[in-house]
């Protein structure tokens, strides 16, 4: 990934290609205080709304967009994907973990703190997609489902889609219990997603590889993985696990160039 100083600081994927605009923000460069310092962009973590709105304004200025263009969603750790247009601008799509648009007046956004951001772009058709893949969403294939909606709704071909898998908790830190291990073992066979057992029934899971494997399974070949572990880099990113649940959310924005 490419680091941009901002302000506020943000990262971009080198391989997503021309014709789109995106930014993966960090926790740096905002006005929130305490354990939410400083660029928290979620209203769901008991932050001062005036701080959140200022943080969002700073992030949106990087993308040269305004709140009326931004489409948000209520993330529920599922695999529902919504196609949105300018009519949805400024709104929140209920119970959705994937957004797709071909409207250049729309900028998609979601918030993260260990879950996997998945950015998708089809330059040929002019379509972008953004997914939020926690462990439940990953098991349910939300990244692949977002790519499939791009194919079905806008005739994108799999090889035309480029993907970026953003900062999230890495296999170095993501140890899970038996229930989650069984869920992944049922879904993933030989993709190297489940690490060696760490203790009785526990193992480390590679969410990056899991989402990449599901994208490859639907034909997406151009995949860039950031390999930034949010738990290892709590000074740069919010991490739900690393901060024991008391943390903010960093944001990802993705849209087509006007």
QUINOR-V557860 format. One record per residue. N is the residue number from 1. RES is the residue in three letters. PHI is phi in whole degrees, -180 to 180 (999 if undefined). PSI is psi in radians with two decimals (* if undefined). NEAR is the number of other ideal C-beta (glycine too) atoms within 12 Angstrom. Layout:
# QUINOR-V557860
n=N res=RES phi=PHI psi=PSI near=NEAR
n=N res=RES phi=PHI psi=PSI near=NEAR
This chain:
# QUINOR-V557860
n=1 res=UNK phi=999 psi=2.79 near=28
n=2 res=UNK phi=-106 psi=2.25 near=18
n=3 res=UNK phi=-92 psi=2.28 near=20
n=4 res=UNK phi=-117 psi=2.36 near=22
n=5 res=UNK phi=-73 psi=-0.38 near=13
n=6 res=UNK phi=78 psi=-2.44 near=22
n=7 res=UNK phi=-86 psi=2.69 near=19
n=8 res=UNK phi=-76 psi=2.83 near=35
n=9 res=UNK phi=-62 psi=2.56 near=28
n=10 res=UNK phi=-155 psi=2.93 near=39
n=11 res=UNK phi=-123 psi=2.67 near=36
n=12 res=UNK phi=-134 psi=2.80 near=30
n=13 res=UNK phi=-92 psi=2.32 near=36
n=14 res=UNK phi=-71 psi=-0.49 near=18
n=15 res=UNK phi=-100 psi=0.07 near=26
n=16 res=UNK phi=-69 psi=-0.53 near=39
n=17 res=UNK phi=99 psi=3.07 near=27
n=18 res=UNK phi=-82 psi=2.77 near=15
n=19 res=UNK phi=98 psi=-0.09 near=23
n=20 res=UNK phi=-128 psi=2.88 near=37
n=21 res=UNK phi=-131 psi=2.34 near=30
n=22 res=UNK phi=-153 psi=2.80 near=46
n=23 res=UNK phi=-154 psi=2.29 near=43
n=24 res=UNK phi=-104 psi=1.88 near=47
n=25 res=UNK phi=-84 psi=2.88 near=48
n=26 res=UNK phi=-108 psi=-2.82 near=45
n=27 res=UNK phi=-95 psi=0.11 near=39
n=28 res=UNK phi=-100 psi=2.59 near=31
n=29 res=UNK phi=96 psi=0.30 near=30
n=30 res=UNK phi=-117 psi=-2.86 near=37
n=31 res=UNK phi=-119 psi=-0.06 near=28
n=32 res=UNK phi=-66 psi=2.74 near=35
n=33 res=UNK phi=-116 psi=2.91 near=19
n=34 res=UNK phi=61 psi=-2.38 near=17
n=35 res=UNK phi=-70 psi=-0.16 near=23
n=36 res=UNK phi=-97 psi=0.03 near=30
n=37 res=UNK phi=-64 psi=2.34 near=25
n=38 res=UNK phi=-132 psi=-0.37 near=30
n=39 res=UNK phi=-103 psi=0.78 near=40
n=40 res=UNK phi=-63 psi=2.29 near=45
n=41 res=UNK phi=-119 psi=0.38 near=45
n=42 res=UNK phi=-116 psi=2.39 near=36
n=43 res=UNK phi=-88 psi=0.02 near=24
n=44 res=UNK phi=-99 psi=0.20 near=20
n=45 res=UNK phi=-124 psi=0.51 near=27
n=46 res=UNK phi=61 psi=0.60 near=20
n=47 res=UNK phi=-87 psi=2.80 near=32
n=48 res=UNK phi=-66 psi=2.10 near=20
n=49 res=UNK phi=-56 psi=-0.58 near=18
n=50 res=UNK phi=-66 psi=-0.56 near=15
n=51 res=UNK phi=-69 psi=-0.78 near=27
n=52 res=UNK phi=-62 psi=-0.80 near=32
n=53 res=UNK phi=-64 psi=-0.64 near=22
n=54 res=UNK phi=-67 psi=-0.71 near=24
n=55 res=UNK phi=-62 psi=-0.74 near=41
n=56 res=UNK phi=-64 psi=-0.70 near=38
n=57 res=UNK phi=-60 psi=-0.75 near=24
n=58 res=UNK phi=-63 psi=-0.74 near=31
n=59 res=UNK phi=-67 psi=-0.77 near=43
n=60 res=UNK phi=-66 psi=-0.50 near=30
n=61 res=UNK phi=-63 psi=-0.56 near=23
n=62 res=UNK phi=-63 psi=-0.66 near=33
n=63 res=UNK phi=-87 psi=-0.05 near=36
n=64 res=UNK phi=57 psi=0.80 near=16
n=65 res=UNK phi=-128 psi=2.93 near=32
n=66 res=UNK phi=-120 psi=2.80 near=19
n=67 res=UNK phi=-54 psi=-0.54 near=22
n=68 res=UNK phi=-68 psi=-0.25 near=16
n=69 res=UNK phi=-95 psi=-0.28 near=31
n=70 res=UNK phi=-87 psi=2.28 near=39
n=71 res=UNK phi=-111 psi=2.16 near=38
n=72 res=UNK phi=-109 psi=3.07 near=37
n=73 res=UNK phi=-151 psi=2.76 near=33
n=74 res=UNK phi=-87 psi=1.80 near=23
n=75 res=UNK phi=-80 psi=2.23 near=38
n=76 res=UNK phi=-128 psi=0.23 near=23
n=77 res=UNK phi=62 psi=0.71 near=26
n=78 res=UNK phi=-117 psi=-2.71 near=27
n=79 res=UNK phi=-132 psi=0.34 near=33
n=80 res=UNK phi=-74 psi=2.37 near=27
n=81 res=UNK phi=-122 psi=2.30 near=38
n=82 res=UNK phi=-114 psi=2.41 near=35
n=83 res=UNK phi=-91 psi=2.22 near=28
n=84 res=UNK phi=-125 psi=2.76 near=37
n=85 res=UNK phi=-133 psi=-3.05 near=22
n=86 res=UNK phi=-61 psi=-0.43 near=22
n=87 res=UNK phi=-63 psi=-0.38 near=16
n=88 res=UNK phi=-92 psi=-0.06 near=28
n=89 res=UNK phi=-57 psi=2.41 near=26
n=90 res=UNK phi=80 psi=0.02 near=22
n=91 res=UNK phi=-110 psi=3.09 near=24
n=92 res=UNK phi=-123 psi=2.07 near=26
n=93 res=UNK phi=-80 psi=2.19 near=33
n=94 res=UNK phi=-72 psi=2.58 near=15
n=95 res=UNK phi=45 psi=1.05 near=17
n=96 res=UNK phi=-143 psi=2.42 near=35
n=97 res=UNK phi=-125 psi=0.20 near=41
n=98 res=UNK phi=-146 psi=2.35 near=45
n=99 res=UNK phi=-126 psi=2.46 near=48
n=100 res=UNK phi=-135 psi=2.45 near=47
n=101 res=UNK phi=-150 psi=2.66 near=43
n=102 res=UNK phi=-119 psi=0.26 near=31
n=103 res=UNK phi=-97 psi=2.04 near=25
n=104 res=UNK phi=-69 psi=-0.18 near=21
n=105 res=UNK phi=-89 psi=0.12 near=24
n=106 res=UNK phi=-115 psi=2.41 near=42
n=107 res=UNK phi=-122 psi=2.18 near=43
n=108 res=UNK phi=-87 psi=2.56 near=53
n=109 res=UNK phi=-146 psi=2.61 near=46
n=110 res=UNK phi=-146 psi=2.94 near=48
n=111 res=UNK phi=-124 psi=2.57 near=43
n=112 res=UNK phi=-143 psi=2.69 near=45
n=113 res=UNK phi=-160 psi=1.06 near=42
n=114 res=UNK phi=121 psi=-0.60 near=42
n=115 res=UNK phi=-66 psi=2.85 near=41
n=116 res=UNK phi=-93 psi=2.12 near=51
n=117 res=UNK phi=-80 psi=2.29 near=54
n=118 res=UNK phi=-123 psi=2.04 near=58
n=119 res=UNK phi=-106 psi=2.36 near=54
n=120 res=UNK phi=-130 psi=2.48 near=54
n=121 res=UNK phi=-147 psi=2.26 near=44
n=122 res=UNK phi=-114 psi=1.80 near=37
n=123 res=UNK phi=-68 psi=-0.59 near=25
n=124 res=UNK phi=-62 psi=-0.74 near=21
n=125 res=UNK phi=-99 psi=-0.21 near=26
n=126 res=UNK phi=69 psi=1.05 near=26
n=127 res=UNK phi=-137 psi=2.42 near=39
n=128 res=UNK phi=-125 psi=2.68 near=48
n=129 res=UNK phi=-143 psi=2.55 near=54
n=130 res=UNK phi=-134 psi=2.34 near=54
n=131 res=UNK phi=-129 psi=2.68 near=51
n=132 res=UNK phi=-117 psi=1.94 near=49
n=133 res=UNK phi=-120 psi=1.57 near=47
n=134 res=UNK phi=-77 psi=-2.99 near=38
n=135 res=UNK phi=-66 psi=-0.65 near=36
n=136 res=UNK phi=-67 psi=-0.79 near=26
n=137 res=UNK phi=-64 psi=-0.61 near=38
n=138 res=UNK phi=-65 psi=-0.81 near=45
n=139 res=UNK phi=-60 psi=-0.60 near=33
n=140 res=UNK phi=-85 psi=-0.03 near=30
n=141 res=UNK phi=75 psi=0.68 near=31
n=142 res=UNK phi=-65 psi=-0.61 near=45
n=143 res=UNK phi=-65 psi=-0.85 near=50
n=144 res=UNK phi=-63 psi=-0.68 near=38
n=145 res=UNK phi=-63 psi=-0.66 near=37
n=146 res=UNK phi=-64 psi=-0.75 near=52
n=147 res=UNK phi=-63 psi=-0.70 near=48
n=148 res=UNK phi=-65 psi=-0.66 near=30
n=149 res=UNK phi=-64 psi=-0.67 near=37
n=150 res=UNK phi=-61 psi=-0.69 near=44
n=151 res=UNK phi=-69 psi=-0.77 near=29
n=152 res=UNK phi=-76 psi=-0.69 near=20
n=153 res=UNK phi=-83 psi=-0.49 near=25
n=154 res=UNK phi=-130 psi=0.20 near=27
n=155 res=UNK phi=62 psi=0.46 near=17
n=156 res=UNK phi=-65 psi=2.43 near=32
n=157 res=UNK phi=-92 psi=2.53 near=20
n=158 res=UNK phi=-55 psi=-0.74 near=27
n=159 res=UNK phi=-72 psi=-0.18 near=20
n=160 res=UNK phi=-87 psi=-0.19 near=26
n=161 res=UNK phi=-93 psi=2.25 near=42
n=162 res=UNK phi=-105 psi=2.53 near=36
n=163 res=UNK phi=-128 psi=2.53 near=48
n=164 res=UNK phi=-125 psi=2.22 near=45
n=165 res=UNK phi=-105 psi=1.96 near=44
n=166 res=UNK phi=-88 psi=-3.08 near=50
n=167 res=UNK phi=-57 psi=2.32 near=42
n=168 res=UNK phi=-164 psi=3.11 near=51
n=169 res=UNK phi=-66 psi=2.32 near=42
n=170 res=UNK phi=-96 psi=3.00 near=33
n=171 res=UNK phi=-64 psi=-0.28 near=29
n=172 res=UNK phi=-68 psi=-0.50 near=23
n=173 res=UNK phi=-121 psi=-0.21 near=27
n=174 res=UNK phi=-95 psi=1.38 near=39
n=175 res=UNK phi=-91 psi=2.31 near=26
n=176 res=UNK phi=-128 psi=2.85 near=35
n=177 res=UNK phi=-87 psi=-3.11 near=20
n=178 res=UNK phi=-58 psi=-0.69 near=18
n=179 res=UNK phi=-61 psi=-0.79 near=17
n=180 res=UNK phi=-72 psi=-0.66 near=28
n=181 res=UNK phi=-59 psi=-0.78 near=29
n=182 res=UNK phi=-63 psi=-0.73 near=19
n=183 res=UNK phi=-61 psi=-0.73 near=24
n=184 res=UNK phi=-73 psi=-0.63 near=35
n=185 res=UNK phi=-64 psi=-0.55 near=23
n=186 res=UNK phi=-71 psi=-0.61 near=14
n=187 res=UNK phi=-90 psi=-0.65 near=28
n=188 res=UNK phi=-117 psi=2.30 near=30
n=189 res=UNK phi=-106 psi=-1.20 near=13
n=190 res=UNK phi=-118 psi=0.42 near=11
n=191 res=UNK phi=-90 psi=0.02 near=24
n=192 res=UNK phi=71 psi=0.49 near=18
n=193 res=UNK phi=-81 psi=-0.64 near=32
n=194 res=UNK phi=-100 psi=2.15 near=35
n=195 res=UNK phi=-81 psi=-3.10 near=26
n=196 res=UNK phi=-65 psi=2.57 near=14
n=197 res=UNK phi=-56 psi=2.41 near=17
n=198 res=UNK phi=-100 psi=-0.55 near=20
n=199 res=UNK phi=-163 psi=-3.06 near=13
n=200 res=UNK phi=-55 psi=1.93 near=9
n=201 res=UNK phi=78 psi=-0.08 near=16
n=202 res=UNK phi=-101 psi=2.68 near=20
n=203 res=UNK phi=-160 psi=2.86 near=27
n=204 res=UNK phi=-92 psi=2.45 near=30
n=205 res=UNK phi=-113 psi=2.42 near=43
n=206 res=UNK phi=-102 psi=1.63 near=34
n=207 res=UNK phi=-67 psi=-0.52 near=51
n=208 res=UNK phi=-63 psi=-0.87 near=40
n=209 res=UNK phi=-67 psi=-0.63 near=31
n=210 res=UNK phi=-62 psi=-0.84 near=47
n=211 res=UNK phi=-69 psi=-0.66 near=51
n=212 res=UNK phi=-63 psi=-0.70 near=34
n=213 res=UNK phi=-63 psi=-0.70 near=30
n=214 res=UNK phi=-69 psi=-0.63 near=38
n=215 res=UNK phi=-66 psi=-0.74 near=43
n=216 res=UNK phi=-62 psi=-0.59 near=24
n=217 res=UNK phi=-66 psi=-0.44 near=24
n=218 res=UNK phi=-101 psi=0.17 near=29
n=219 res=UNK phi=103 psi=-0.01 near=22
n=220 res=UNK phi=-76 psi=2.25 near=37
n=221 res=UNK phi=-115 psi=-0.57 near=19
n=222 res=UNK phi=-88 psi=1.72 near=28
n=223 res=UNK phi=-129 psi=2.14 near=35
n=224 res=UNK phi=-110 psi=2.18 near=32
n=225 res=UNK phi=-107 psi=2.23 near=34
n=226 res=UNK phi=-69 psi=-0.65 near=39
n=227 res=UNK phi=63 psi=0.38 near=26
n=228 res=UNK phi=-90 psi=2.03 near=35
n=229 res=UNK phi=-87 psi=2.10 near=29
n=230 res=UNK phi=-66 psi=-0.55 near=40
n=231 res=UNK phi=-72 psi=-0.67 near=31
n=232 res=UNK phi=-70 psi=-0.53 near=22
n=233 res=UNK phi=-116 psi=1.00 near=27
n=234 res=UNK phi=-69 psi=-0.28 near=30
n=235 res=UNK phi=-75 psi=-0.30 near=18
n=236 res=UNK phi=-111 psi=-0.60 near=29
n=237 res=UNK phi=-126 psi=2.67 near=44
n=238 res=UNK phi=-72 psi=2.48 near=44
n=239 res=UNK phi=-139 psi=2.01 near=35
n=240 res=UNK phi=-62 psi=-0.79 near=30
n=241 res=UNK phi=-73 psi=-0.80 near=29
n=242 res=UNK phi=-65 psi=-0.53 near=28
n=243 res=UNK phi=-102 psi=0.29 near=27
n=244 res=UNK phi=55 psi=0.66 near=13
n=245 res=UNK phi=86 psi=-0.23 near=15
n=246 res=UNK phi=-99 psi=1.48 near=20
n=247 res=UNK phi=-159 psi=2.97 near=32
n=248 res=UNK phi=-96 psi=-2.79 near=43
n=249 res=UNK phi=-136 psi=2.30 near=41
n=250 res=UNK phi=-91 psi=2.79 near=49
n=251 res=UNK phi=-117 psi=2.69 near=48
n=252 res=UNK phi=-122 psi=2.36 near=52
n=253 res=UNK phi=-121 psi=2.49 near=44
n=254 res=UNK phi=-151 psi=2.27 near=46
n=255 res=UNK phi=-156 psi=3.02 near=42
n=256 res=UNK phi=-83 psi=2.68 near=35
n=257 res=UNK phi=-68 psi=2.43 near=22
n=258 res=UNK phi=-58 psi=* near=18
